Amino acid sequence: MAIKEYSQEELAAQPIGAWSGEVYRRVVGGIRAQLAVENLTQPHWWTLNHAAGDPGRWTRAALVERLAPYDDQGIDFDGVFDDLVARGWLTEEPDGMRLTEAGEAGRVRARERNLRVHERTHDGIDPADYAVTVDVLRRMVANLGGEGNLPD
């Protein structure tokens, strides 16, 4: 998609909140739409990835504590966990959550859908420019009292 070119001065005068908010709405909206195809929400996605990435580490309480900072919707995390267990995608052992074979298959399908959003988002953007953009946004977050470091 072709977009107009502007001078550095014109671009530097733009309100970062308006543009970052628009990007957020479009990126997150695209991801949420793709997850909905699998009848998943972002908290389902987060749960599947954490359980897959470190099987047995995450209890409900530990995962809620880890994910709560990303909650912009008043998420019922117990409902999310219960849903994944009821689907047969997640088991809860005394040492933590684990994905089932069906859960891993669903996570992979959702990942493939999300990758399409990621590819569209990055289309025509040099990776170095993307990295600079993220670094600038991190600095702005830190300047305003937030956590500017990448998540663990």
C-alpha positions as CSV (number, residue, x, y, z in Angstrom):
1,M,0.0,0.0,0.0
2,A,1.5,3.4,-1.0
3,I,1.4,6.1,1.6
4,K,2.4,9.8,1.2
5,E,5.9,10.9,2.1
6,Y,6.3,13.7,4.7
7,S,9.2,15.8,5.9
8,Q,11.0,14.9,9.1
9,E,9.6,18.1,10.6
10,E,6.0,17.2,9.7
11,L,6.5,13.7,11.1
12,A,8.2,14.9,14.3
13,A,5.2,17.1,15.0
14,Q,2.8,14.2,15.0
15,P,1.1,13.1,18.3
16,I,2.8,9.8,19.4
17,G,-0.3,8.8,21.5
18,A,-2.6,9.0,18.5
19,W,-0.3,7.0,16.2
20,S,0.7,4.4,18.8
21,G,-3.0,4.0,19.8
22,E,-4.0,3.5,16.2
23,V,-1.2,0.9,15.7
24,Y,-2.3,-0.8,19.0
25,R,-5.9,-1.0,17.9
26,R,-5.1,-2.4,14.5
27,V,-2.4,-4.9,15.5
28,V,-4.3,-6.2,18.5
29,G,-7.6,-6.1,16.6
30,G,-5.9,-8.2,13.8
31,I,-4.5,-10.7,16.3
32,R,-7.8,-10.9,18.2
33,A,-9.7,-11.5,15.0
34,Q,-7.4,-14.3,14.0
35,L,-7.6,-15.9,17.4
36,A,-11.3,-15.8,17.3
37,V,-11.3,-18.1,14.3
38,E,-10.1,-20.8,16.8
39,N,-12.6,-19.5,19.4
40,L,-9.6,-18.1,21.4
41,T,-8.9,-14.8,23.1
42,Q,-5.5,-13.2,23.8
43,P,-5.5,-14.6,27.3
44,H,-6.1,-18.1,25.9
45,W,-3.1,-17.5,23.6
46,W,-0.9,-16.2,26.4
47,T,-1.8,-19.3,28.5
48,L,-1.1,-21.7,25.7
49,N,2.3,-20.1,25.0
50,H,3.4,-20.0,28.6
51,A,2.4,-23.6,29.2
52,A,4.1,-24.8,26.0
53,G,7.3,-22.7,26.7
54,D,7.8,-24.1,30.2
55,P,5.7,-27.1,30.9
56,G,4.9,-27.6,34.6
57,R,6.2,-24.2,35.7
58,W,3.0,-22.3,35.6
59,T,0.3,-22.6,38.3
60,R,-2.9,-20.6,38.0
61,A,-1.7,-18.1,40.6
62,A,1.8,-17.7,39.0
63,L,0.4,-17.3,35.5
64,V,-2.3,-14.7,36.6
65,E,0.5,-12.7,38.3
66,R,2.6,-12.9,35.2
67,L,-0.2,-11.9,32.8
68,A,-2.2,-9.4,34.9
69,P,-0.1,-6.4,33.6
70,Y,-1.3,-7.1,30.1
71,D,-5.0,-7.2,31.0
72,D,-6.8,-4.4,29.4
73,Q,-10.2,-6.1,29.5
74,G,-10.9,-7.2,33.0
75,I,-10.0,-10.8,32.2
76,D,-11.5,-13.7,34.1
77,F,-8.3,-15.8,34.0
78,D,-9.9,-18.7,35.9
79,G,-12.5,-18.8,33.2
80,V,-9.8,-18.9,30.5
81,F,-7.9,-21.8,32.3
82,D,-11.2,-23.7,32.9
83,D,-12.1,-23.3,29.2
84,L,-8.8,-24.7,28.0
85,V,-9.0,-27.6,30.5
86,A,-12.6,-28.3,29.3
87,R,-11.5,-28.3,25.7
88,G,-8.9,-30.9,26.5
89,W,-6.1,-28.5,25.5
90,L,-4.6,-28.0,29.0
91,T,-4.0,-30.2,32.0
92,E,-3.2,-28.9,35.5
93,E,-0.8,-31.1,37.5
94,P,0.3,-30.3,41.0
95,D,3.6,-28.9,39.6
96,G,1.8,-26.7,37.0
97,M,0.0,-26.6,33.6
98,R,0.9,-28.6,30.6
99,L,-0.5,-28.6,27.0
100,T,-2.1,-31.7,25.6
101,E,-1.5,-32.9,22.1
102,A,-4.8,-31.1,21.1
103,G,-3.7,-28.0,22.9
104,E,-0.3,-27.9,21.1
105,A,-2.1,-28.4,17.8
106,G,-4.5,-25.5,18.5
107,R,-1.5,-23.3,19.6
108,V,0.3,-24.0,16.4
109,R,-2.8,-23.2,14.3
110,A,-3.3,-19.9,16.2
111,R,0.5,-19.2,15.8
112,E,0.2,-19.5,12.0
113,R,-2.8,-17.2,11.9
114,N,-0.9,-14.6,14.1
115,L,2.1,-14.8,11.9
116,R,0.0,-13.6,9.0
117,V,-0.9,-10.5,11.1
118,H,2.8,-10.1,12.0
119,E,3.9,-10.3,8.3
120,R,1.3,-7.7,7.3
121,T,2.3,-5.4,10.1
122,H,6.0,-5.6,9.0
123,D,5.4,-5.3,5.3
124,G,7.7,-2.7,3.7
125,I,9.4,-2.0,7.0
126,D,13.2,-2.5,7.3
127,P,14.0,-4.7,10.3
128,A,16.5,-2.0,11.5
129,D,13.7,0.6,11.4
130,Y,11.4,-1.6,13.3
131,A,14.1,-2.2,16.0
132,V,14.7,1.6,16.3
133,T,10.9,2.2,16.6
134,V,10.6,-0.4,19.4
135,D,13.6,1.1,21.1
136,V,12.2,4.6,20.9
137,L,8.8,3.4,22.3
138,R,10.7,1.6,25.2
139,R,12.4,4.8,26.0
140,M,9.1,6.7,26.0
141,V,7.5,4.1,28.3
142,A,10.5,4.4,30.7
143,N,10.4,8.2,30.5
144,L,6.8,8.1,31.6
145,G,7.5,5.8,34.6
146,G,6.7,2.5,33.0
147,E,8.8,-0.6,32.5
148,G,11.0,0.0,29.4
149,N,12.8,-3.4,29.5
150,L,11.7,-6.3,27.3
151,P,9.6,-8.9,29.1
152,D,11.4,-11.9,30.5
